Amino acid sequence: MQKRILSLLVDNNPGVTSRVSGLFSRRGYNIDSFSSGVTTDERYTRITIVCSGDAIILEQIFKQLEKLVDVRDIKVLKPEESVIRELVLVKVAVKPEQRQGVISTAEIFRANIVDVSADSLVIEMTGSKSKVEAFINLMLDYNVLELARTGVTGLSRGSSDVKYL
């Protein structure tokens, strides 16, 4: 089973994310991660999808997405040719004697403490999927109260195929 990261540029129309995700559900394809947001031009949305399957399924997914009316462009984001990141927020219950250990671990990962209360910390960390997972695994040594991940997002490197949207 292979994973592929697809970056779609789509028209920012009502229901576009539903149509894109619906294509996956109708055909029985799996979505590992899905994130979307408006671009600098509000007429367009960038959707990043991580999907998995064998080579034939991944090719079918690509071809089916190309057929959708709202899809303007699709790129396969290859890790060596792209900047790919994920964001995680982790709320950790901490006793006073644990606080410095959590903060030190956060600093090692260049994470930010974004909220502090008497008995918990909320930590924000951005990085590759493997970095995020390594951070989460270390935080599991503490009492993780809540965790939220954004899913993968990314852009291809360089300016060889820049579209000013």
TORKOL-4160 file (C-alpha; in steps of 0.2 Angstrom, whole numbers, padded with zeros to 4 digits, m for minus):
165
<pt num="1" X="0000" Y="0000" Z="0000"/>
<pt num="2" X="0007" Y="0017" Z="m0005"/>
<pt num="3" X="0002" Y="0034" Z="0001"/>
<pt num="4" X="0001" Y="0049" Z="m0010"/>
<pt num="5" X="m0001" Y="0068" Z="m0005"/>
<pt num="6" X="m0012" Y="0077" Z="m0018"/>
<pt num="7" X="m0013" Y="0096" Z="m0018"/>
<pt num="8" X="m0029" Y="0102" Z="m0027"/>
<pt num="9" X="m0033" Y="0120" Z="m0032"/>
<pt num="10" X="m0052" Y="0121" Z="m0033"/>
<pt num="11" X="m0065" Y="0134" Z="m0036"/>
<pt num="12" X="m0071" Y="0141" Z="m0019"/>
<pt num="13" X="m0089" Y="0136" Z="m0022"/>
<pt num="14" X="m0102" Y="0130" Z="m0009"/>
<pt num="15" X="m0101" Y="0111" Z="m0008"/>
<pt num="16" X="m0084" Y="0109" Z="m0016"/>
<pt num="17" X="m0076" Y="0099" Z="m0001"/>
<pt num="18" X="m0092" Y="0088" Z="0000"/>
<pt num="19" X="m0090" Y="0084" Z="m0019"/>
<pt num="20" X="m0072" Y="0080" Z="m0017"/>
<pt num="21" X="m0074" Y="0069" Z="m0002"/>
<pt num="22" X="m0090" Y="0062" Z="m0009"/>
<pt num="23" X="m0079" Y="0055" Z="m0024"/>
<pt num="24" X="m0069" Y="0045" Z="m0011"/>
<pt num="25" X="m0084" Y="0038" Z="m0002"/>
<pt num="26" X="m0093" Y="0033" Z="m0017"/>
<pt num="27" X="m0079" Y="0024" Z="m0024"/>
<pt num="28" X="m0073" Y="0016" Z="m0007"/>
<pt num="29" X="m0056" Y="0025" Z="m0007"/>
<pt num="30" X="m0048" Y="0030" Z="0009"/>
<pt num="31" X="m0044" Y="0047" Z="0015"/>
<pt num="32" X="m0030" Y="0047" Z="0028"/>
<pt num="33" X="m0029" Y="0066" Z="0029"/>
<pt num="34" X="m0040" Y="0081" Z="0022"/>
<pt num="35" X="m0036" Y="0099" Z="0025"/>
<pt num="36" X="m0043" Y="0114" Z="0015"/>
<pt num="37" X="m0042" Y="0133" Z="0016"/>
<pt num="38" X="m0044" Y="0148" Z="0005"/>
<pt num="39" X="m0029" Y="0155" Z="m0005"/>
<pt num="40" X="m0024" Y="0173" Z="m0007"/>
<pt num="41" X="m0037" Y="0174" Z="m0021"/>
<pt num="42" X="m0054" Y="0171" Z="m0012"/>
<pt num="43" X="m0061" Y="0163" Z="m0028"/>
<pt num="44" X="m0050" Y="0147" Z="m0025"/>
<pt num="45" X="m0047" Y="0135" Z="m0011"/>
<pt num="46" X="m0032" Y="0124" Z="m0009"/>
<pt num="47" X="m0036" Y="0106" Z="m0003"/>
<pt num="48" X="m0023" Y="0094" Z="0003"/>
<pt num="49" X="m0027" Y="0076" Z="0003"/>
<pt num="50" X="m0017" Y="0061" Z="0009"/>
<pt num="51" X="m0024" Y="0045" Z="0002"/>
<pt num="52" X="m0018" Y="0027" Z="0001"/>
<pt num="53" X="m0020" Y="0012" Z="m0010"/>
<pt num="54" X="m0010" Y="0002" Z="m0024"/>
<pt num="55" X="m0004" Y="0011" Z="m0039"/>
<pt num="56" X="m0019" Y="0007" Z="m0049"/>
<pt num="57" X="m0031" Y="0015" Z="m0036"/>
<pt num="58" X="m0020" Y="0030" Z="m0034"/>
<pt num="59" X="m0020" Y="0033" Z="m0052"/>
<pt num="60" X="m0039" Y="0031" Z="m0053"/>
<pt num="61" X="m0041" Y="0044" Z="m0039"/>
<pt num="62" X="m0031" Y="0056" Z="m0048"/>
<pt num="63" X="m0041" Y="0054" Z="m0064"/>
<pt num="64" X="m0057" Y="0055" Z="m0055"/>
<pt num="65" X="m0052" Y="0071" Z="m0046"/>
<pt num="66" X="m0047" Y="0079" Z="m0063"/>
<pt num="67" X="m0065" Y="0076" Z="m0070"/>
<pt num="68" X="m0073" Y="0086" Z="m0056"/>
<pt num="69" X="m0079" Y="0103" Z="m0063"/>
<pt num="70" X="m0073" Y="0113" Z="m0048"/>
<pt num="71" X="m0055" Y="0106" Z="m0049"/>
<pt num="72" X="m0043" Y="0118" Z="m0058"/>
<pt num="73" X="m0026" Y="0110" Z="m0054"/>
<pt num="74" X="m0019" Y="0094" Z="m0046"/>
<pt num="75" X="m0001" Y="0091" Z="m0040"/>
<pt num="76" X="0006" Y="0076" Z="m0032"/>
<pt num="77" X="0017" Y="0082" Z="m0018"/>
<pt num="78" X="0033" Y="0072" Z="m0017"/>
<pt num="79" X="0041" Y="0074" Z="0000"/>
<pt num="80" X="0058" Y="0078" Z="m0008"/>
<pt num="81" X="0051" Y="0091" Z="m0019"/>
<pt num="82" X="0038" Y="0099" Z="m0007"/>
<pt num="83" X="0036" Y="0107" Z="0010"/>
<pt num="84" X="0024" Y="0097" Z="0019"/>
<pt num="85" X="0018" Y="0101" Z="0037"/>
<pt num="86" X="0005" Y="0096" Z="0050"/>
<pt num="87" X="0000" Y="0105" Z="0066"/>
<pt num="88" X="m0005" Y="0097" Z="0082"/>
<pt num="89" X="m0012" Y="0105" Z="0098"/>
<pt num="90" X="m0009" Y="0095" Z="0114"/>
<pt num="91" X="m0017" Y="0098" Z="0131"/>
<pt num="92" X="m0007" Y="0090" Z="0145"/>
<pt num="93" X="m0012" Y="0089" Z="0163"/>
<pt num="94" X="0004" Y="0093" Z="0173"/>
<pt num="95" X="0008" Y="0094" Z="0191"/>
<pt num="96" X="0021" Y="0107" Z="0197"/>
<pt num="97" X="0035" Y="0094" Z="0197"/>
<pt num="98" X="0031" Y="0089" Z="0179"/>
<pt num="99" X="0029" Y="0106" Z="0171"/>
<pt num="100" X="0048" Y="0109" Z="0167"/>
<pt num="101" X="0049" Y="0092" Z="0159"/>
<pt num="102" X="0035" Y="0095" Z="0147"/>
<pt num="103" X="0042" Y="0113" Z="0143"/>
<pt num="104" X="0059" Y="0105" Z="0140"/>
<pt num="105" X="0052" Y="0092" Z="0128"/>
<pt num="106" X="0042" Y="0106" Z="0119"/>
<pt num="107" X="0058" Y="0116" Z="0117"/>
<pt num="108" X="0067" Y="0102" Z="0109"/>
<pt num="109" X="0053" Y="0100" Z="0096"/>
<pt num="110" X="0053" Y="0119" Z="0094"/>
<pt num="111" X="0035" Y="0119" Z="0100"/>
<pt num="112" X="0026" Y="0133" Z="0108"/>
<pt num="113" X="0016" Y="0134" Z="0124"/>
<pt num="114" X="0000" Y="0143" Z="0119"/>
<pt num="115" X="m0010" Y="0141" Z="0135"/>
<pt num="116" X="m0005" Y="0139" Z="0153"/>
<pt num="117" X="m0017" Y="0135" Z="0168"/>
<pt num="118" X="m0013" Y="0130" Z="0185"/>
<pt num="119" X="m0015" Y="0111" Z="0181"/>
<pt num="120" X="m0012" Y="0110" Z="0162"/>
<pt num="121" X="m0002" Y="0117" Z="0147"/>
<pt num="122" X="m0008" Y="0118" Z="0129"/>
<pt num="123" X="0006" Y="0115" Z="0117"/>
<pt num="124" X="0007" Y="0119" Z="0098"/>
<pt num="125" X="0019" Y="0110" Z="0087"/>
<pt num="126" X="0021" Y="0110" Z="0068"/>
<pt num="127" X="0032" Y="0099" Z="0058"/>
<pt num="128" X="0033" Y="0083" Z="0047"/>
<pt num="129" X="0021" Y="0069" Z="0051"/>
<pt num="130" X="0035" Y="0059" Z="0059"/>
<pt num="131" X="0040" Y="0074" Z="0070"/>
<pt num="132" X="0022" Y="0076" Z="0075"/>
<pt num="133" X="0020" Y="0058" Z="0079"/>
<pt num="134" X="0037" Y="0058" Z="0089"/>
<pt num="135" X="0031" Y="0073" Z="0099"/>
<pt num="136" X="0014" Y="0065" Z="0103"/>
<pt num="137" X="0023" Y="0049" Z="0108"/>
<pt num="138" X="0034" Y="0058" Z="0121"/>
<pt num="139" X="0018" Y="0068" Z="0127"/>
<pt num="140" X="0010" Y="0051" Z="0131"/>
<pt num="141" X="0022" Y="0049" Z="0145"/>
<pt num="142" X="0011" Y="0063" Z="0153"/>
<pt num="143" X="m0007" Y="0064" Z="0155"/>
<pt num="144" X="m0014" Y="0070" Z="0138"/>
<pt num="145" X="m0031" Y="0077" Z="0141"/>
<pt num="146" X="m0035" Y="0082" Z="0123"/>
<pt num="147" X="m0026" Y="0082" Z="0106"/>
<pt num="148" X="m0031" Y="0089" Z="0089"/>
<pt num="149" X="m0021" Y="0087" Z="0073"/>
<pt num="150" X="m0024" Y="0097" Z="0057"/>
<pt num="151" X="m0019" Y="0084" Z="0044"/>
<pt num="152" X="m0006" Y="0087" Z="0032"/>
<pt num="153" X="m0004" Y="0102" Z="0021"/>
<pt num="154" X="0009" Y="0107" Z="0009"/>
<pt num="155" X="0016" Y="0116" Z="m0007"/>
<pt num="156" X="0028" Y="0111" Z="m0020"/>
<pt num="157" X="0046" Y="0119" Z="m0019"/>
<pt num="158" X="0052" Y="0132" Z="m0031"/>
<pt num="159" X="0044" Y="0143" Z="m0044"/>
<pt num="160" X="0045" Y="0133" Z="m0060"/>
<pt num="161" X="0026" Y="0130" Z="m0061"/>
<pt num="162" X="0020" Y="0145" Z="m0051"/>
<pt num="163" X="0002" Y="0150" Z="m0054"/>
<pt num="164" X="m0002" Y="0167" Z="m0046"/>
<pt num="165" X="m0018" Y="0163" Z="m0038"/>
